Amino acid sequence: MNDIKSLQDMVRKKIKNDSAHDFNHIMRVYKNAQKLCKKEKANEKLVLSSVLLHDIISYPKSDKRCKISSVESAEEAKKILKAFDFTDKEIQIVSDAIRDHSFSRSKIPKTLEGKILQDADRLDAIGAIGIARVFAVGGSEGRPFYNSDDPFCTSRPPNDKAWTLDHFYQKLLKLESLMNTESAKIEAKRRTKILKKFLMDLQHEL
């Protein structure tokens, strides 16, 4: 696993200082992926390599290029992995996993390694850390916390480009049902309860 350590050192230097997609995010997803790999009997080298490189190119949510971040990261990963001890087949598995992990692509990865990357990344979007991340992104984009007329989207479709709280309804509360592996489904259920409790507490305060 020397390649993994070298990749980790390289990513630490290269990754942008983005509060929601920084190196700490990478390492939380890494930790999630390690747990899932053990339970799902996946190729840890390929999964962890895909984790380390999955956000190597990451555009802000307000940037029109945001939806192609995973595609560009996959292409960049191919270039990077050629300098390490990876076969062409391994590079393809890693790059495919990175390309298809993104929520906006609406893809289910074909390989177990890709499914674990997607699950591990999505787990970091929910639970207590998910709440912190969504408001960090909303703040960086200058969005209001919520729609004062209908904060909880009871009579309107959510629009997370306008209000941060809408992101819960547009994406976060859906992630539990979109997990690929049984291990991730169990953890997602726990973390989703945290989201729902937060929304319930917030309703009492608004």
C-alpha positions in Angstrom: 0.0 0.0 0.0 3.0 2.3 -0.5 1.2 3.8 -3.5 -1.7 4.8 -1.3 0.6 6.7 1.1 2.3 8.5 -1.8 -1.1 9.3 -3.3 -2.3 10.7 0.0 0.8 12.9 0.3 0.3 14.2 -3.2 -3.4 14.9 -2.8 -2.8 16.7 0.5 -0.6 19.2 -1.4 -2.8 19.5 -4.4 -6.4 19.7 -3.0 -8.0 23.1 -2.8 -8.9 24.7 0.5 -12.6 24.3 0.2 -14.5 23.9 3.5 -16.8 21.2 2.1 -14.4 19.5 -0.3 -11.1 19.9 1.5 -8.5 17.3 2.6 -10.5 16.6 5.7 -13.5 15.7 3.6 -11.2 13.3 1.6 -10.0 11.6 4.8 -13.5 11.3 6.2 -14.6 9.6 3.0 -11.4 7.5 3.2 -12.4 6.3 6.7 -15.9 5.5 5.6 -14.5 3.6 2.6 -12.1 1.5 4.8 -15.1 0.4 6.9 -17.2 -0.5 3.9 -14.3 -2.3 2.2 -13.9 -4.7 5.2 -17.6 -5.5 5.3 -18.1 -5.7 1.6 -14.8 -7.6 0.7 -13.8 -5.1 -1.9 -10.3 -4.3 -3.4 -9.1 -1.8 -0.8 -6.2 -0.5 -2.9 -8.5 0.5 -5.8 -11.3 1.9 -3.5 -8.9 4.1 -1.4 -7.1 5.3 -4.6 -10.5 6.4 -6.0 -11.3 8.1 -2.7 -8.1 10.1 -2.7 -8.6 11.3 -6.2 -12.4 11.7 -6.4 -12.3 15.5 -5.9 -8.9 16.2 -7.4 -10.7 18.7 -9.6 -13.7 20.4 -7.8 -15.5 23.4 -9.0 -17.7 25.5 -6.6 -21.5 24.7 -6.6 -22.2 28.0 -8.3 -19.8 27.3 -11.2 -21.4 25.9 -14.3 -18.6 23.4 -14.6 -19.6 21.9 -11.2 -21.4 19.0 -13.0 -18.3 17.9 -14.8 -16.0 17.9 -11.8 -16.2 14.1 -11.5 -15.5 13.7 -15.2 -12.4 15.9 -15.1 -11.3 14.3 -11.9 -11.5 10.9 -13.6 -9.3 12.1 -16.5 -6.8 13.7 -14.1 -6.7 10.5 -12.1 -5.7 8.5 -15.1 -2.7 10.8 -15.6 -1.7 10.6 -12.0 -2.0 6.8 -11.6 0.2 6.2 -14.6 3.1 7.4 -12.5 2.3 4.8 -9.9 2.3 1.0 -9.9 -1.2 0.5 -11.3 -2.1 -1.6 -14.3 -4.3 -0.3 -17.2 -7.2 -2.3 -15.9 -6.8 -0.9 -12.4 -6.6 2.7 -13.7 -9.8 2.1 -15.6 -11.6 0.8 -12.6 -10.5 3.8 -10.5 -11.3 6.4 -13.1 -14.7 4.9 -13.9 -15.5 4.9 -10.1 -14.5 8.6 -9.9 -16.5 9.6 -13.0 -19.7 7.9 -11.9 -19.7 8.7 -8.1 -21.2 12.2 -8.5 -24.9 12.7 -7.4 -25.5 15.0 -10.4 -24.6 12.3 -12.9 -27.4 10.0 -11.5 -25.3 6.9 -12.2 -25.0 3.6 -10.4 -21.4 2.6 -10.6 -20.8 -0.8 -12.4 -18.1 -2.1 -10.0 -18.2 -2.8 -6.3 -15.3 -0.4 -5.9 -17.2 2.3 -7.6 -20.3 1.6 -5.5 -18.3 1.9 -2.3 -16.7 5.2 -3.3 -20.2 6.6 -4.1 -21.6 5.3 -0.8 -18.6 6.6 1.3 -18.8 10.0 -0.3 -22.6 10.2 0.2 -22.3 9.2 3.8 -20.2 12.4 4.4 -23.1 14.5 3.1 -25.5 13.3 5.8 -25.5 13.1 9.6 -23.9 15.8 11.8 -21.0 16.4 9.4 -23.5 16.7 6.5 -25.4 19.5 8.4 -22.1 21.4 8.9 -21.1 21.0 5.3 -24.3 22.1 3.8 -24.3 25.4 5.8 -20.6 25.9 5.0 -21.3 25.7 1.3 -24.4 27.9 1.6 -22.4 30.5 3.5 -19.6 30.4 0.9 -22.2 30.9 -1.9 -23.9 33.7 0.0 -27.3 32.0 0.1 -29.9 32.7 2.8 -30.5 29.9 5.3 -34.1 29.4 4.3 -37.2 30.7 2.5 -39.0 32.7 5.2 -42.4 32.1 3.7 -42.0 28.3 3.5 -38.7 27.2 5.1 -39.5 23.4 4.9 -40.8 23.2 1.4 -44.3 22.2 2.4 -46.0 23.8 -0.6 -43.2 24.5 -3.1 -40.5 22.5 -4.8 -37.1 22.8 -3.2 -34.5 25.1 -4.8 -31.1 24.7 -3.2 -29.5 27.3 -5.4 -31.7 29.9 -3.6 -31.9 28.6 -0.1 -29.5 26.4 1.9 -32.2 24.5 3.8 -33.8 23.4 0.6 -30.7 21.2 0.0 -32.0 18.8 2.6 -35.2 18.2 0.6 -33.5 18.3 -2.8 -30.8 15.9 -2.0 -29.7 14.9 1.5 -33.0 13.2 2.6 -32.9 11.1 -0.6 -29.4 9.6 -0.1 -30.4 6.9 2.4 -32.5 5.2 -0.3 -29.7 5.6 -2.9 -27.0 3.7 -1.1 -25.6 0.7 -2.9 -24.2 -1.6 -0.2 -25.9 -3.0 2.8 -23.2 -1.6 5.1 -23.8 1.9 3.8 -27.6 1.6 4.1 -27.3 0.8 7.8 -25.0 3.8 8.5 -27.1 6.1 6.2 -30.2 5.2 8.2 -28.5 6.4 11.4 -27.2 9.6 9.8 -30.6 10.4 8.2 -32.2 10.3 11.7 -29.8 13.1 12.7 -30.9 15.2 9.7 -34.6 14.7 10.5 -34.1 15.5 14.2 -32.3 18.7 13.2 -35.2 19.7 10.9 -37.7 19.0 13.7 -35.7 21.0 16.2 -35.4 23.8 13.7 -39.1 23.9 13.2 -39.6 24.6 16.9 -37.2 27.5 16.7 -38.4 29.3 13.6 
